[in-house]
Amino acid sequence: MAERFGTDGIRGVANDVLTGDFVFKLALTMAELMHQDGISGEVFIGKDTRLSSDMLEHAMASGFMSRGFDVISMGVVPTAGLAHATKVHGGILGVMISASHNQIIDNGVKFFNVRGMKLDEEEERRIEKALDEQLFAGLELSPTELGSYKVPDELHRNYIEHLKSIPTSDLSGMKIILDTAHGAACGYAAEVFSALGAEIETLHDEPDGSRINVDCGSNYPDIVCEKMKNQDAHLGVAFDGDADRAILIDENGKLVNGDQVLAMWGLHKLSNNNLRNNTIVGTVLSNQGLEIVLQENGGKLIRTDVGDKYIMRKMVEDDYEIGGEQSGHIIFLDHFLTGDGIATALKVADLMRITNEPLSKLADKFTPYPQVALNVPTTDRTSWKSDDTLKEIAENLEQEVREKANGRLLIRASGTQPLIRIMVEAEDSDVANSVAERMRDSFREYCKKNGTLILPKR
């Protein structure tokens, strides 16, 4: 069975992997599966600004409407806004068309259920199986039993009002720089922060599919860093293309990652004895320094696989309220069931007001272990798991970093790109660098020998 779903839906190059024809057949397939389950109702569709999003949205909408499902188009909207609307307004399915931080030529499709949660692996495998069996090919399409296409304006307003309700503090007097990357956050972030009293400066805030993520936003936070160094601002925020995560920058122009956001909010709530089950949810990439500081203050860190859908699922199952990733995907479960970059920035600004502390001080709550992350570009992300020689090298290096520097080695296939990702964390940065480089070199040799190494373009 072909595996089309990665960590965050289906992604690929537009008009190559993600063609209008494929997306239409995907919608037909999902529509038939819902018919088989006796499900009817409205399908909500949102998108980012990239050039191919209109094409893919209309192909997706056509597939569902041809099977009698009404489509509610939200147009350009952050991913969390689409998921929130699906949940609150009774949608049977939410569809977000975006490739997040990826380059312009890429696009993607990710799905949300009636609760506003991303589909689980069992549901994804069922869809893949139905696609492989070409379930769409045998469907009889009626010329009259068709769905409608609606574009209601009030859904955007409801999402904005929900965001405005998140902070407990007035943000008047705060100066905030917002880089919306010509993507889904355009307009939304500026309106929300302005309405709450903040003085804002916006960068790349024109919706433009030909410039989304290009030298701006979360892929290039140095732009906001430089702005923060030269201006008397309190907070900088750089969003990715679909605004489900935020890169934060303090008043000195220094980056603040997701682990630091989890620490500042986790420790604040622990100090007030109101962190639900005294637990923060992170991933296998979460820094050991975060785990240690939470333990020292009566809390704990629980790790999941990489991907905010795994974090969210753990939070819902075991009743935890805060979770997230280093990359800036943060979930505050009382507000959203998926990461929302605007909400993350609002929560951080709120905490700055509550504590009367600058972001640099809030972010300095723990000493992170040095981490080294290296990538190996390859067309084969799975076969190495059954190679005894490579596995032995990995086991020996893992033992070395553990014994020398209380560290760990993590190897995983990227869920969104053709990469093997290698992460080494240790108390000693020299040990971490050495182990990571040797592991990367071993992978390169393995992939080169098997003809699967992706060489840089000349």
C-alpha positions in Angstrom: 0.0 0.0 0.0 1.4 3.4 -1.0 2.1 5.6 2.0 0.9 9.1 1.1 0.5 10.6 4.5 3.4 12.0 6.4 3.7 13.6 9.8 1.4 16.4 8.7 -1.0 15.2 6.0 -0.1 14.7 2.3 2.6 17.0 0.8 4.3 17.3 -2.6 5.1 19.4 -5.5 2.0 21.1 -7.0 1.0 19.8 -10.5 3.4 16.9 -9.9 2.5 14.9 -6.8 -0.4 17.1 -5.9 -2.3 17.5 -9.2 -5.9 18.7 -9.5 -6.9 15.3 -10.7 -5.3 13.5 -7.6 -7.0 15.9 -5.2 -10.3 15.5 -6.9 -10.0 11.7 -6.6 -8.9 12.1 -3.0 -12.1 14.1 -2.2 -14.2 11.5 -4.1 -12.6 8.7 -2.1 -13.1 10.4 1.3 -16.7 11.3 0.3 -17.5 7.7 -0.5 -15.9 6.5 2.8 -18.1 9.0 4.7 -21.2 7.8 2.7 -20.3 4.2 3.8 -20.2 5.4 7.4 -23.5 7.1 7.1 -22.0 10.6 7.5 -23.5 13.7 5.9 -23.1 17.4 6.4 -20.7 20.2 5.5 -17.0 20.1 4.6 -14.9 23.1 5.7 -12.0 24.0 3.4 -9.2 26.6 4.2 -5.9 27.4 2.5 -2.8 29.4 2.6 -1.8 31.9 0.0 0.5 29.9 -2.2 0.0 29.9 -6.0 -1.5 26.4 -6.2 -3.9 26.7 -3.3 -6.8 28.0 -5.4 -6.5 25.2 -7.9 -6.3 22.5 -5.2 -9.2 24.0 -3.2 -11.5 24.0 -6.2 -10.5 20.4 -7.2 -11.1 19.3 -3.6 -14.4 21.1 -3.4 -15.6 19.7 -6.7 -14.9 16.2 -5.5 -17.0 16.6 -2.4 -19.8 18.5 -4.1 -20.1 15.9 -6.8 -21.0 13.4 -4.1 -23.6 15.7 -2.5 -21.6 17.3 0.3 -21.9 21.0 0.9 -18.6 22.9 1.0 -17.9 25.9 3.3 -14.9 27.8 1.9 -13.0 29.8 4.5 -10.5 31.1 1.9 -7.1 32.1 3.3 -7.1 31.3 7.0 -4.6 29.9 9.5 -4.7 26.2 10.0 -6.1 26.5 13.6 -8.8 28.8 12.3 -10.0 26.1 9.9 -9.9 23.4 12.6 -11.7 25.7 15.1 -14.5 26.5 12.6 -14.9 22.8 11.7 -15.4 22.0 15.4 -17.5 25.0 16.5 -19.8 25.2 13.5 -20.6 21.6 13.0 -18.5 20.5 10.1 -18.1 16.8 9.4 -14.6 17.3 8.0 -12.0 20.1 7.8 -9.5 20.3 5.0 -6.5 22.6 5.1 -4.5 23.2 1.9 -1.0 24.3 2.8 2.6 23.1 2.9 3.3 25.2 6.0 6.9 26.5 5.8 7.8 24.6 2.6 8.9 26.3 -0.6 6.4 27.9 -3.0 6.3 24.9 -5.4 5.1 22.6 -2.7 1.6 22.2 -1.3 -0.2 19.9 1.0 -3.5 18.7 2.3 -4.3 17.9 6.0 -7.6 16.8 7.5 -9.5 17.5 10.7 -12.3 15.5 12.2 -15.5 16.9 13.8 -13.7 17.6 17.0 -11.1 19.8 15.2 -8.4 17.1 15.7 -6.1 15.8 13.0 -6.9 12.3 11.6 -5.1 9.4 13.3 -3.0 6.8 11.5 -5.8 4.3 11.2 -8.0 6.7 9.4 -5.1 7.7 7.1 -4.3 4.1 6.3 -8.0 3.5 5.4 -7.9 6.4 3.0 -4.6 5.2 1.4 -6.1 1.7 1.0 -9.2 3.1 -0.7 -7.0 5.2 -3.0 -4.9 2.2 -3.9 -8.1 0.2 -4.7 -9.3 3.1 -6.8 -12.6 3.3 -4.9 -13.3 6.6 -6.8 -13.3 4.8 -10.2 -16.5 2.9 -9.7 -18.7 5.7 -8.3 -21.8 6.8 -10.1 -22.1 10.6 -10.0 -25.6 12.1 -10.1 -26.3 15.1 -12.2 -28.7 16.5 -9.6 -27.7 15.3 -6.1 -24.9 17.9 -5.8 -23.5 19.9 -2.9 -23.3 23.7 -2.7 -20.3 26.0 -2.3 -20.6 28.8 0.3 -18.2 31.5 1.4 -19.5 32.9 4.7 -17.7 35.9 6.1 -18.7 35.5 9.7 -16.4 32.4 10.3 -13.3 34.6 10.0 -14.8 37.1 12.5 -15.6 34.3 15.0 -12.0 33.0 14.8 -10.6 36.5 15.3 -12.9 37.1 18.3 -11.8 33.8 19.8 -8.2 34.8 19.5 -8.9 38.2 21.1 -10.4 36.4 24.1 -7.2 34.5 24.9 -5.1 37.1 26.8 -6.2 38.0 30.3 -4.3 41.3 30.1 -4.5 44.5 28.0 -1.5 44.8 25.7 -1.5 48.6 25.6 2.0 50.0 25.7 3.6 46.9 24.1 5.3 47.2 20.8 5.3 44.0 18.7 6.8 43.3 15.4 4.9 40.7 13.3 6.3 38.9 10.2 3.5 37.1 8.6 5.5 35.7 5.6 3.0 36.7 3.0 1.0 33.7 4.2 -2.1 32.8 6.2 -1.4 35.0 9.1 -1.6 38.1 6.9 -4.2 40.5 8.3 -5.3 38.2 11.1 -2.3 38.7 13.5 -2.2 42.5 12.9 -5.9 42.9 13.6 -5.9 40.8 16.8 -2.9 42.5 18.4 -4.0 46.0 17.4 -7.5 45.3 18.9 -5.8 44.3 22.2 -4.0 47.6 22.4 -0.5 46.7 21.1 1.5 49.0 18.9 2.4 46.8 15.9 4.8 46.9 13.0 4.1 44.4 10.3 6.5 42.8 7.8 5.6 40.9 4.7 1.9 41.3 5.6 0.5 41.3 2.0 -1.0 37.9 1.0 1.1 36.8 -1.9 1.5 33.3 -3.1 4.5 34.1 -5.2 6.4 35.2 -2.1 5.1 33.1 0.7 8.0 31.9 3.0 10.6 33.5 0.6 13.3 35.2 2.6 10.8 36.0 5.4 8.7 34.5 8.2 9.8 31.5 10.3 12.3 30.4 7.7 14.2 33.7 8.1 13.7 35.0 11.6 16.9 36.9 11.4 14.9 39.7 9.7 12.9 40.2 12.9 15.9 39.7 15.1 17.7 42.6 13.4 14.6 44.7 13.7 14.3 44.0 17.5 18.0 45.0 18.0 17.4 48.4 16.4 14.0 49.2 17.9 12.5 49.6 21.3 10.1 46.7 20.9 9.0 44.1 23.4 8.2 41.1 21.3 9.0 39.8 17.8 7.0 37.1 16.0 7.8 35.3 12.7 5.1 33.0 11.4 5.2 30.1 9.0 3.0 29.9 5.9 -0.1 28.5 7.5 0.5 30.2 10.9 0.3 27.1 13.0 3.6 27.9 14.7 5.5 31.0 15.7 9.1 31.8 16.1 9.5 34.3 18.9 12.2 36.9 19.4 13.0 38.7 22.6 13.7 42.4 23.1 17.4 41.9 22.5 16.9 40.2 19.1 17.4 36.7 20.5 15.4 33.7 19.3 13.1 32.0 21.8 12.1 28.4 20.9 9.2 26.2 21.8 10.9 24.5 24.7 11.4 27.9 26.3 7.7 28.7 25.9 6.8 25.4 27.5 9.1 26.1 30.4 7.9 29.7 31.0 4.3 28.7 31.0 4.8 25.4 32.8 6.8 26.9 35.6 4.4 29.8 36.0 1.5 27.5 36.4 3.4 25.1 38.7 4.2 28.0 40.9 0.5 28.8 41.2 -0.4 25.1 41.7 -2.7 25.1 38.6 -0.8 23.1 35.9 -3.2 20.3 35.0 -1.7 17.0 36.3 1.6 18.9 36.8 2.6 17.8 33.3 3.9 19.4 30.1 3.8 17.3 26.8 6.8 17.6 24.5 8.4 15.3 21.9 11.5 13.1 21.6 13.3 16.3 20.5 12.5 18.3 23.6 15.6 19.4 25.5 16.7 17.5 28.6 17.2 20.9 30.3 13.4 21.4 30.0 12.7 18.0 31.6 15.1 18.7 34.4 13.7 22.2 35.3 10.2 20.9 35.4 11.2 18.0 37.7 13.0 20.4 40.0 9.8 22.4 40.4 7.4 19.5 40.9 6.4 18.9 37.4 7.2 16.4 34.6 7.7 16.2 30.9 6.0 13.5 28.8 7.4 12.9 25.3 5.7 11.8 22.1 6.7 11.3 18.6 7.5 14.4 16.5 4.3 16.1 15.2 1.7 18.2 16.9 -1.0 15.7 16.2 0.8 13.2 18.5 1.1 15.9 21.2 -2.5 16.9 20.9 -3.7 13.3 21.1 -1.7 12.6 24.3 -3.1 15.9 25.8 -6.7 14.9 25.0 -6.3 11.3 26.2 -4.7 12.1 29.5 -6.0 15.6 30.3 -2.9 17.8 29.9 -3.3 21.5 29.0 0.0 22.6 27.5 2.3 20.8 25.0 4.5 21.6 22.0 7.6 21.3 20.0 10.9 23.2 19.8 9.9 24.3 16.3 7.2 26.6 17.7 4.1 24.3 17.4 2.6 25.0 20.8 -0.9 23.8 21.9 -2.8 25.5 24.6 -5.6 22.9 24.8 -8.1 25.3 26.5 -8.1 27.4 23.4 -7.3 25.2 20.4 -6.8 21.5 19.5 -3.9 22.2 17.2 -1.0 24.6 17.1 -1.8 28.3 16.5 1.1 30.7 16.1 -1.1 33.8 16.8 -2.4 32.2 20.0 1.2 31.2 21.1 2.3 34.8 20.6 -0.7 36.1 22.5 -0.1 33.7 25.4 3.6 34.8 25.6 2.6 38.5 25.5 0.0 37.9 28.2 2.6 36.2 30.5 5.0 39.1 30.0 2.2 41.4 31.3 1.2 39.0 34.1 4.7 38.7 35.4 5.9 42.1 34.4 9.1 40.4 33.0 10.7 40.9 29.6 10.7 37.9 27.3 14.5 37.5 27.8 14.0 36.8 31.5 11.0 34.6 30.9 12.9 32.5 28.3 15.9 32.1 30.7 14.3 29.5 32.9 16.5 26.5 32.2 20.0 25.6 30.9 19.5 23.7 27.7 21.8 20.8 26.8 23.7 21.4 23.5 21.9 19.8 20.6 23.3 19.1 17.2 20.9 18.4 14.3 22.2 17.2 10.9 20.3 15.9 7.9 21.0 13.4 5.2 19.0 13.9 2.0 17.9 10.6 0.6 15.2 9.0 -1.5 15.0 6.0 0.9 14.1 6.8 4.5 13.3 3.3 5.7 15.7 0.5 4.5 18.5 1.6 6.9 16.4 0.2 9.8 17.2 -3.4 8.6 20.9 -2.8 7.9 22.9 -4.6 10.6 26.1 -2.6 10.0 24.4 0.8 10.2 22.4 -0.3 13.3 25.5 -1.4 15.1 27.2 1.9 14.3 24.2 3.8 15.7 24.1 1.6 18.9 27.9 2.2 19.5 27.6 5.9 19.0 24.5 6.1 21.2 26.4 4.3 24.0 29.4 6.6 23.5 27.4 9.8 23.9 25.5 8.4 26.9 28.6 7.4 28.8 30.8 10.4 27.9 28.3 13.2 28.3 25.0 12.0 29.6 23.6 12.3 26.1 21.4 10.7 23.6 21.2 10.0 19.9 18.0 10.2 17.9 17.6 9.1 14.3 14.3 9.5 12.4 12.9 9.9 9.0 11.4 13.3 8.2 7.7 13.1 7.9 7.5 16.0 5.4 10.8 16.0 3.4 13.1 13.4 1.8 15.6 13.4 4.8 17.0 11.3 7.5 17.3 13.6 10.6 20.0 13.0 13.1 19.9 14.7 16.5 22.5 14.4 19.3 22.1 16.0 22.7 24.8 16.0 25.4 26.2 18.0 28.2 29.4 18.4 26.2 28.9 20.1 22.8 32.2 18.7 21.4 31.0 15.2 22.1 27.6 16.0 20.6 29.2 17.4 17.4 31.6 14.5 17.1 28.9 11.8 17.4 26.5 13.6 15.1 29.0 14.0 12.4 30.2 10.4 12.5 26.6 9.2 12.4 25.8 11.5 9.4 28.9 10.3 7.6 27.9 6.7 8.1 24.5 7.4 6.7 25.9 9.2 3.7 28.1 6.2 2.9 25.2 3.9 3.3 22.9 6.0 1.0 25.7 6.6 -1.5 26.4 2.8 -1.7 22.7 2.1 -2.3 22.2 4.9 -4.8 19.7 6.8 -2.6 21.8 9.8 -1.6 20.4 13.0 -3.0 23.3 15.0 -4.2 23.3 18.9 -4.2 22.5 20.5 -7.5 25.5 22.0 -9.3 
